[in-house]
Amino acid sequence: MAQNRLGARLAWFAAIWLASVAALAVVAYGIKLLIS
């Protein structure tokens, strides 16, 4: 049970990390478009 809870926590962490990285990439792309 503890193992399963740890897996769920890792899955949430991975999802949040991917979402933040994607958001940063979109923001950086938008800034690059505005500058150029």
mmCIF file as gemmi writes it, N, C-alpha and C atoms, coordinates in Angstrom:
data_model
loop_
_atom_site.group_PDB
_atom_site.id
_atom_site.type_symbol
_atom_site.label_atom_id
_atom_site.label_alt_id
_atom_site.label_comp_id
_atom_site.label_asym_id
_atom_site.label_entity_id
_atom_site.label_seq_id
_atom_site.pdbx_PDB_ins_code
_atom_site.Cartn_x
_atom_site.Cartn_y
_atom_site.Cartn_z
_atom_site.occupancy
_atom_site.B_iso_or_equiv
_atom_site.pdbx_formal_charge
_atom_site.auth_seq_id
_atom_site.auth_asym_id
_atom_site.pdbx_PDB_model_num
ATOM 1 N N . MET Axp A 1 ? 0.839 -1.204 0 1 0 ? 1 A 1
ATOM 2 C CA . MET Axp A 1 ? 0 0 0 1 0 ? 1 A 1
ATOM 3 C C . MET Axp A 1 ? 0.872 1.251 0 1 0 ? 1 A 1
ATOM 4 N N . ALA Axp A 2 ? 1.905 1.214 0.829 1 0 ? 2 A 1
ATOM 5 C CA . ALA Axp A 2 ? 2.807 2.367 0.871 1 0 ? 2 A 1
ATOM 6 C C . ALA Axp A 2 ? 3.497 2.537 -0.48 1 0 ? 2 A 1
ATOM 7 N N . GLN Axp A 3 ? 3.837 1.404 -1.092 1 0 ? 3 A 1
ATOM 8 C CA . GLN Axp A 3 ? 4.502 1.458 -2.395 1 0 ? 3 A 1
ATOM 9 C C . GLN Axp A 3 ? 3.58 2.115 -3.43 1 0 ? 3 A 1
ATOM 10 N N . ASN Axp A 4 ? 2.295 1.737 -3.382 1 0 ? 4 A 1
ATOM 11 C CA . ASN Axp A 4 ? 1.336 2.284 -4.333 1 0 ? 4 A 1
ATOM 12 C C . ASN Axp A 4 ? 1.168 3.79 -4.118 1 0 ? 4 A 1
ATOM 13 N N . ARG Axp A 5 ? 1.118 4.217 -2.858 1 0 ? 5 A 1
ATOM 14 C CA . ARG Axp A 5 ? 0.958 5.639 -2.563 1 0 ? 5 A 1
ATOM 15 C C . ARG Axp A 5 ? 2.175 6.411 -3.068 1 0 ? 5 A 1
ATOM 16 N N . LEU Axp A 6 ? 3.364 5.812 -2.893 1 0 ? 6 A 1
ATOM 17 C CA . LEU Axp A 6 ? 4.581 6.461 -3.377 1 0 ? 6 A 1
ATOM 18 C C . LEU Axp A 6 ? 4.545 6.593 -4.894 1 0 ? 6 A 1
ATOM 19 N N . GLY Axp A 7 ? 4.054 5.556 -5.563 1 0 ? 7 A 1
ATOM 20 C CA . GLY Axp A 7 ? 3.953 5.603 -7.016 1 0 ? 7 A 1
ATOM 21 C C . GLY Axp A 7 ? 3.002 6.703 -7.467 1 0 ? 7 A 1
ATOM 22 N N . ALA Axp A 8 ? 1.883 6.855 -6.766 1 0 ? 8 A 1
ATOM 23 C CA . ALA Axp A 8 ? 0.921 7.896 -7.123 1 0 ? 8 A 1
ATOM 24 C C . ALA Axp A 8 ? 1.545 9.273 -6.909 1 0 ? 8 A 1
ATOM 25 N N . ARG Axp A 9 ? 2.307 9.417 -5.821 1 0 ? 9 A 1
ATOM 26 C CA . ARG Axp A 9 ? 2.954 10.705 -5.549 1 0 ? 9 A 1
ATOM 27 C C . ARG Axp A 9 ? 3.974 11.016 -6.64 1 0 ? 9 A 1
ATOM 28 N N . LEU Axp A 10 ? 4.719 9.989 -7.073 1 0 ? 10 A 1
ATOM 29 C CA . LEU Axp A 10 ? 5.703 10.194 -8.143 1 0 ? 10 A 1
ATOM 30 C C . LEU Axp A 10 ? 4.997 10.555 -9.446 1 0 ? 10 A 1
ATOM 31 N N . ALA Axp A 11 ? 3.841 9.931 -9.7 1 0 ? 11 A 1
ATOM 32 C CA . ALA Axp A 11 ? 3.099 10.228 -10.925 1 0 ? 11 A 1
ATOM 33 C C . ALA Axp A 11 ? 2.617 11.675 -10.904 1 0 ? 11 A 1
ATOM 34 N N . TRP Axp A 12 ? 2.106 12.136 -9.759 1 0 ? 12 A 1
ATOM 35 C CA . TRP Axp A 12 ? 1.658 13.523 -9.635 1 0 ? 12 A 1
ATOM 36 C C . TRP Axp A 12 ? 2.825 14.479 -9.819 1 0 ? 12 A 1
ATOM 37 N N . PHE Axp A 13 ? 3.982 14.141 -9.187 1 0 ? 13 A 1
ATOM 38 C CA . PHE Axp A 13 ? 5.161 14.993 -9.309 1 0 ? 13 A 1
ATOM 39 C C . PHE Axp A 13 ? 5.609 15.092 -10.761 1 0 ? 13 A 1
ATOM 40 N N . ALA Axp A 14 ? 5.604 13.953 -11.465 1 0 ? 14 A 1
ATOM 41 C CA . ALA Axp A 14 ? 6.017 13.949 -12.87 1 0 ? 14 A 1
ATOM 42 C C . ALA Axp A 14 ? 5.049 14.775 -13.717 1 0 ? 14 A 1
ATOM 43 N N . ALA Axp A 15 ? 3.747 14.645 -13.453 1 0 ? 15 A 1
ATOM 44 C CA . ALA Axp A 15 ? 2.748 15.383 -14.231 1 0 ? 15 A 1
ATOM 45 C C . ALA Axp A 15 ? 2.895 16.885 -14.005 1 0 ? 15 A 1
ATOM 46 N N . ILE Axp A 16 ? 3.075 17.289 -12.744 1 0 ? 16 A 1
ATOM 47 C CA . ILE Axp A 16 ? 3.227 18.712 -12.433 1 0 ? 16 A 1
ATOM 48 C C . ILE Axp A 16 ? 4.517 19.249 -13.04 1 0 ? 16 A 1
ATOM 49 N N . TRP Axp A 17 ? 5.601 18.448 -12.976 1 0 ? 17 A 1
ATOM 50 C CA . TRP Axp A 17 ? 6.884 18.877 -13.535 1 0 ? 17 A 1
ATOM 51 C C . TRP Axp A 17 ? 6.769 19.056 -15.042 1 0 ? 17 A 1
ATOM 52 N N . LEU Axp A 18 ? 6.122 18.1 -15.717 1 0 ? 18 A 1
ATOM 53 C CA . LEU Axp A 18 ? 5.961 18.202 -17.169 1 0 ? 18 A 1
ATOM 54 C C . LEU Axp A 18 ? 5.107 19.419 -17.531 1 0 ? 18 A 1
ATOM 55 N N . ALA Axp A 19 ? 4.058 19.672 -16.744 1 0 ? 19 A 1
ATOM 56 C CA . ALA Axp A 19 ? 3.184 20.81 -17.032 1 0 ? 19 A 1
ATOM 57 C C . ALA Axp A 19 ? 3.947 22.122 -16.87 1 0 ? 19 A 1
ATOM 58 N N . SER Axp A 20 ? 4.776 22.22 -15.816 1 0 ? 20 A 1
ATOM 59 C CA . SER Axp A 20 ? 5.529 23.453 -15.593 1 0 ? 20 A 1
ATOM 60 C C . SER Axp A 20 ? 6.566 23.654 -16.695 1 0 ? 20 A 1
ATOM 61 N N . VAL Axp A 21 ? 7.216 22.565 -17.12 1 0 ? 21 A 1
ATOM 62 C CA . VAL Axp A 21 ? 8.202 22.669 -18.199 1 0 ? 21 A 1
ATOM 63 C C . VAL Axp A 21 ? 7.517 23.094 -19.498 1 0 ? 21 A 1
ATOM 64 N N . ALA Axp A 22 ? 6.343 22.526 -19.775 1 0 ? 22 A 1
ATOM 65 C CA . ALA Axp A 22 ? 5.613 22.883 -20.989 1 0 ? 22 A 1
ATOM 66 C C . ALA Axp A 22 ? 5.195 24.352 -20.94 1 0 ? 22 A 1
ATOM 67 N N . ALA Axp A 23 ? 4.738 24.817 -19.775 1 0 ? 23 A 1
ATOM 68 C CA . ALA Axp A 23 ? 4.323 26.215 -19.632 1 0 ? 23 A 1
ATOM 69 C C . ALA Axp A 23 ? 5.518 27.14 -19.849 1 0 ? 23 A 1
ATOM 70 N N . LEU Axp A 24 ? 6.673 26.774 -19.283 1 0 ? 24 A 1
ATOM 71 C CA . LEU Axp A 24 ? 7.871 27.595 -19.467 1 0 ? 24 A 1
ATOM 72 C C . LEU Axp A 24 ? 8.266 27.641 -20.94 1 0 ? 24 A 1
ATOM 73 N N . ALA Axp A 25 ? 8.157 26.509 -21.631 1 0 ? 25 A 1
ATOM 74 C CA . ALA Axp A 25 ? 8.508 26.465 -23.053 1 0 ? 25 A 1
ATOM 75 C C . ALA Axp A 25 ? 7.575 27.366 -23.86 1 0 ? 25 A 1
ATOM 76 N N . VAL Axp A 26 ? 6.285 27.333 -23.545 1 0 ? 26 A 1
ATOM 77 C CA . VAL Axp A 26 ? 5.314 28.173 -24.254 1 0 ? 26 A 1
ATOM 78 C C . VAL Axp A 26 ? 5.604 29.647 -24.002 1 0 ? 26 A 1
ATOM 79 N N . VAL Axp A 27 ? 5.899 30.006 -22.751 1 0 ? 27 A 1
ATOM 80 C CA . VAL Axp A 27 ? 6.204 31.4 -22.413 1 0 ? 27 A 1
ATOM 81 C C . VAL Axp A 27 ? 7.469 31.854 -23.135 1 0 ? 27 A 1
ATOM 82 N N . ALA Axp A 28 ? 8.504 31.001 -23.12 1 0 ? 28 A 1
ATOM 83 C CA . ALA Axp A 28 ? 9.755 31.359 -23.796 1 0 ? 28 A 1
ATOM 84 C C . ALA Axp A 28 ? 9.518 31.532 -25.295 1 0 ? 28 A 1
ATOM 85 N N . TYR Axp A 29 ? 8.709 30.658 -25.886 1 0 ? 29 A 1
ATOM 86 C CA . TYR Axp A 29 ? 8.408 30.753 -27.316 1 0 ? 29 A 1
ATOM 87 C C . TYR Axp A 29 ? 7.649 32.047 -27.614 1 0 ? 29 A 1
ATOM 88 N N . GLY Axp A 30 ? 6.693 32.394 -26.749 1 0 ? 30 A 1
ATOM 89 C CA . GLY Axp A 30 ? 5.93 33.627 -26.938 1 0 ? 30 A 1
ATOM 90 C C . GLY Axp A 30 ? 6.823 34.852 -26.829 1 0 ? 30 A 1
ATOM 91 N N . ILE Axp A 31 ? 7.745 34.85 -25.866 1 0 ? 31 A 1
ATOM 92 C CA . ILE Axp A 31 ? 8.663 35.98 -25.702 1 0 ? 31 A 1
ATOM 93 C C . ILE Axp A 31 ? 9.568 36.093 -26.926 1 0 ? 31 A 1
ATOM 94 N N . LYS Axp A 32 ? 10.032 34.942 -27.426 1 0 ? 32 A 1
ATOM 95 C CA . LYS Axp A 32 ? 10.901 34.959 -28.613 1 0 ? 32 A 1
ATOM 96 C C . LYS Axp A 32 ? 10.144 35.535 -29.807 1 0 ? 32 A 1
ATOM 97 N N . LEU Axp A 33 ? 8.858 35.196 -29.932 1 0 ? 33 A 1
ATOM 98 C CA . LEU Axp A 33 ? 8.058 35.724 -31.037 1 0 ? 33 A 1
ATOM 99 C C . LEU Axp A 33 ? 7.873 37.232 -30.878 1 0 ? 33 A 1
ATOM 100 N N . LEU Axp A 34 ? 7.662 37.691 -29.641 1 0 ? 34 A 1
ATOM 101 C CA . LEU Axp A 34 ? 7.462 39.119 -29.405 1 0 ? 34 A 1
ATOM 102 C C . LEU Axp A 34 ? 8.74 39.903 -29.701 1 0 ? 34 A 1
ATOM 103 N N . ILE Axp A 35 ? 9.879 39.344 -29.327 1 0 ? 35 A 1
ATOM 104 C CA . ILE Axp A 35 ? 11.149 40.051 -29.525 1 0 ? 35 A 1
ATOM 105 C C . ILE Axp A 35 ? 11.51 40.122 -31.01 1 0 ? 35 A 1
ATOM 106 N N . SER Axp A 36 ? 11.357 39.023 -31.729 1 0 ? 36 A 1
ATOM 107 C CA . SER Axp A 36 ? 11.782 38.989 -33.13 1 0 ? 36 A 1
ATOM 108 C C . SER Axp A 36 ? 10.859 39.813 -34.027 1 0 ? 36 A 1
